[in-house]
Amino acid sequence: MHERCFWSDPGYEANDPLIGNRRARWLIAGGGVAGLFAAYFLLKRGERDIAIIEKNTVGSGSTGHSAGMLVADLETGPWSAVIANYGAEAAGAYMRAQEEVQRTVAALIENEGIACDFSLRDFVLLNDSEWAIRRTMREFAARHAIDPRHPTILEEEELQNEIRSGEFSFGEYVERGLTVNPLKFAHGIKAYLMRHGVRVYEHTPLLSYRDGVAYVPHGTVSCGHCIHASGTWLRDAKLRNYMTTIGVTRPLSTPELAALNLADKDMFEDDGKRSYHYGKITADNRLLVGYGDVLGVPDVPMVSLHTPHVENIRRFVRRFTGHDIPLEYAWTGQYSLSTGLTAQIVLGERESSIGGAGTQIASITAASYLAAALCREPHPLDAIFERGRE
Ligand SMILES: Cc1cc2nc3c(=O)[nH]c(=O)nc-3n(C[C@H](O)[C@H](O)[C@H](O)COP(=O)(O)OP(=O)(O)OC[C@H]3O[C@@H](n4cnc5c(N)ncnc54)[C@H](O)[C@@H]3O)c2cc1C
């Protein structure tokens, strides 16, 4: 088994680091989805003088280690809590904003011809315990209240028509999501931004920022505004880091995919009380399964491969498929999650920060709000993020 990320791209040619003293109206530290899309939405607002500095290479953080399942849902909390906190109207706006972002991303990939193994697939939430079924039913009512199209309950035969696994008898068809190779996706967005004049410096960590000057190892950037989008490195009392592990099998044969009813490559998630699985079929027909537990890990050393997680994934693959299909790749990644119900955005005159959205669509949605707020323009999520800052 290769103990490394399945997406890694040894042929990737990184941009040169920043050397010397530069200026930029907008400087973004961090080249994950949050930083890349902060640049994208600033560009969309007519801003031109934008630079990104990335400590390693673009997409080398959570983004490029993820499963690449881009679904308009929340990791930070259930929709019922969002409704209770912000009211049905604002929660509905939040849901629609995420769906809009999903459409924006799909159109960007298609129109720009970004080669990232993109396709649109169904997303199914699986349940295998009484507790999970009760939670799903509670959420069903909440989601239905803010959008009657959402969601569809799947029982027995209907569920087997989506995903055939003896393990699950109850589920929920949530919506269509985008599936991508997340590293190729990040590299494609970088190329798009550069074509539109954004300067991207790789192997350029932000060391410190003071009074409008960002210090990097071999130079400085004098900037009008600095956006910190450094993922698990962002320091904020409302952020926690989590570990999750992914295993990828060999390519499955056509009969194996047919037996699971996964020839159409539906994506799935199985939320337990304190842990969760998620998965999809990759472009080359491998079963990808992720596992995480809900323990924030400030006190636990981060590891490149979490062995108990891998064992759990092996057991899940056995239960899910009925066979022992060996894993060919496994890796553990980290991501940052806000303790609030939304991404953590801190807005200041000269610097701001964005992180902790938990999912890529939620990160991109937060970046769209951040760009609007920095350009002092209204945004459909003003009610959500302004309240979140109180
Ligand atoms: C294993 C795994 C599976 C996941 N699966 C999914 C999924 O299927 N779908 C989904 O929506 N979400 C998934 N996630 C979560 C998702 O990947 C993250 O929520 C999202 O990518 C966070 O984006 P980000 O830009 O905030 O952070 P990152 O992608 O971590 O970006 C931050 C960047 O900042 C850089 N950086 C750090 N410090 C500095 C500095 N000082 N100067 C300059 N640069 C710096 C880092 O190198 C990094 O590239 C998964 C996460 C993991 C770990």
Ligand as a Chemical Component Dictionary entry (heavy atoms), coordinates in Angstrom:
data_LIG
# 
_chem_comp.id                   LIG 
_chem_comp.type                 NON-POLYMER 
_chem_comp.pdbx_formal_charge   0 
_chem_comp.three_letter_code    LIG 
# 
loop_
_chem_comp_atom.comp_id 
_chem_comp_atom.atom_id 
_chem_comp_atom.alt_atom_id 
_chem_comp_atom.type_symbol 
_chem_comp_atom.charge 
_chem_comp_atom.model_Cartn_x 
_chem_comp_atom.model_Cartn_y 
_chem_comp_atom.model_Cartn_z 
_chem_comp_atom.pdbx_ordinal 
LIG C1  C1  C 0 -8.659  13.943 4.064  1  
LIG C2  C2  C 0 -9.622  15.075 3.836  2  
LIG C3  C3  C 0 -10.777 14.856 3.078  3  
LIG C4  C4  C 0 -11.647 15.908 2.837  4  
LIG N1  N1  N 0 -12.681 15.697 1.972  5  
LIG C5  C5  C 0 -13.474 16.733 1.626  6  
LIG C6  C6  C 0 -14.450 16.585 0.608  7  
LIG O1  O1  O 0 -14.581 15.536 -0.012 8  
LIG N2  N2  N 0 -15.241 17.647 0.320  9  
LIG C7  C7  C 0 -15.086 18.860 0.939  10 
LIG O2  O2  O 0 -15.827 19.791 0.629  11 
LIG N3  N3  N 0 -14.150 19.042 1.893  12 
LIG C8  C8  C 0 -13.326 18.029 2.229  13 
LIG N4  N4  N 0 -12.336 18.214 3.151  14 
LIG C9  C9  C 0 -12.229 19.534 3.812  15 
LIG C10 C10 C 0 -11.654 20.563 2.824  16 
LIG O3  O3  O 0 -10.551 20.017 2.165  17 
LIG C11 C11 C 0 -11.236 21.835 3.587  18 
LIG O4  O4  O 0 -12.333 22.321 4.326  19 
LIG C12 C12 C 0 -10.802 22.942 2.599  20 
LIG O5  O5  O 0 -9.970  22.439 1.599  21 
LIG C13 C13 C 0 -10.091 24.059 3.380  22 
LIG O6  O6  O 0 -9.536  24.982 2.466  23 
LIG P1  P1  P 0 -8.560  26.122 2.957  24 
LIG O7  O7  O 0 -8.173  26.901 1.767  25 
LIG O8  O8  O 0 -9.173  26.843 4.106  26 
LIG O9  O9  O 0 -7.306  25.356 3.595  27 
LIG P2  P2  P 0 -6.025  24.635 2.864  28 
LIG O10 O10 O 0 -6.437  23.885 1.653  29 
LIG O11 O11 O 0 -5.345  23.899 3.938  30 
LIG O12 O12 O 0 -5.186  25.884 2.389  31 
LIG C14 C14 C 0 -4.358  26.646 3.240  32 
LIG C15 C15 C 0 -3.044  26.863 2.519  33 
LIG O13 O13 O 0 -2.278  27.823 3.244  34 
LIG C16 C16 C 0 -0.917  27.448 3.168  35 
LIG N5  N5  N 0 -0.203  28.127 4.258  36 
LIG C17 C17 C 0 -0.171  27.790 5.576  37 
LIG N6  N6  N 0 0.574   28.676 6.257  38 
LIG C18 C18 C 0 1.009   29.596 5.359  39 
LIG C19 C19 C 0 1.826   30.757 5.454  40 
LIG N7  N7  N 0 2.358   31.151 6.607  41 
LIG N8  N8  N 0 2.079   31.457 4.325  42 
LIG C20 C20 C 0 1.558   31.074 3.119  43 
LIG N9  N9  N 0 0.791   29.973 2.984  44 
LIG C21 C21 C 0 0.500   29.251 4.083  45 
LIG C22 C22 C 0 -0.940  25.937 3.278  46 
LIG O14 O14 O 0 0.241   25.363 2.745  47 
LIG C23 C23 C 0 -2.194  25.602 2.458  48 
LIG O15 O15 O 0 -1.897  25.311 1.095  49 
LIG C24 C24 C 0 -11.430 17.191 3.414  50 
LIG C25 C25 C 0 -10.281 17.403 4.197  51 
LIG C26 C26 C 0 -9.372  16.365 4.385  52 
LIG C27 C27 C 0 -8.136  16.620 5.185  53 
# 
loop_
_chem_comp_bond.comp_id 
_chem_comp_bond.atom_id_1 
_chem_comp_bond.atom_id_2 
_chem_comp_bond.value_order 
_chem_comp_bond.pdbx_ordinal 
LIG C1  C2  SING 1  
LIG C2  C3  SING 2  
LIG C2  C26 DOUB 3  
LIG C3  C4  DOUB 4  
LIG C4  N1  SING 5  
LIG C4  C24 SING 6  
LIG N1  C5  DOUB 7  
LIG C5  C6  SING 8  
LIG C5  C8  SING 9  
LIG C6  O1  DOUB 10 
LIG C6  N2  SING 11 
LIG N2  C7  SING 12 
LIG C7  O2  DOUB 13 
LIG C7  N3  SING 14 
LIG N3  C8  DOUB 15 
LIG C8  N4  SING 16 
LIG N4  C9  SING 17 
LIG N4  C24 SING 18 
LIG C9  C10 SING 19 
LIG C10 O3  SING 20 
LIG C10 C11 SING 21 
LIG C11 O4  SING 22 
LIG C11 C12 SING 23 
LIG C12 O5  SING 24 
LIG C12 C13 SING 25 
LIG C13 O6  SING 26 
LIG O6  P1  SING 27 
LIG P1  O7  DOUB 28 
LIG P1  O8  SING 29 
LIG P1  O9  SING 30 
LIG O9  P2  SING 31 
LIG P2  O10 DOUB 32 
LIG P2  O11 SING 33 
LIG P2  O12 SING 34 
LIG O12 C14 SING 35 
LIG C14 C15 SING 36 
LIG C15 O13 SING 37 
LIG C15 C23 SING 38 
LIG O13 C16 SING 39 
LIG C16 N5  SING 40 
LIG C16 C22 SING 41 
LIG N5  C17 SING 42 
LIG N5  C21 SING 43 
LIG C17 N6  DOUB 44 
LIG N6  C18 SING 45 
LIG C18 C19 SING 46 
LIG C18 C21 DOUB 47 
LIG C19 N7  SING 48 
LIG C19 N8  DOUB 49 
LIG N8  C20 SING 50 
LIG C20 N9  DOUB 51 
LIG N9  C21 SING 52 
LIG C22 O14 SING 53 
LIG C22 C23 SING 54 
LIG C23 O15 SING 55 
LIG C24 C25 DOUB 56 
LIG C25 C26 SING 57 
LIG C26 C27 SING 58 
# 
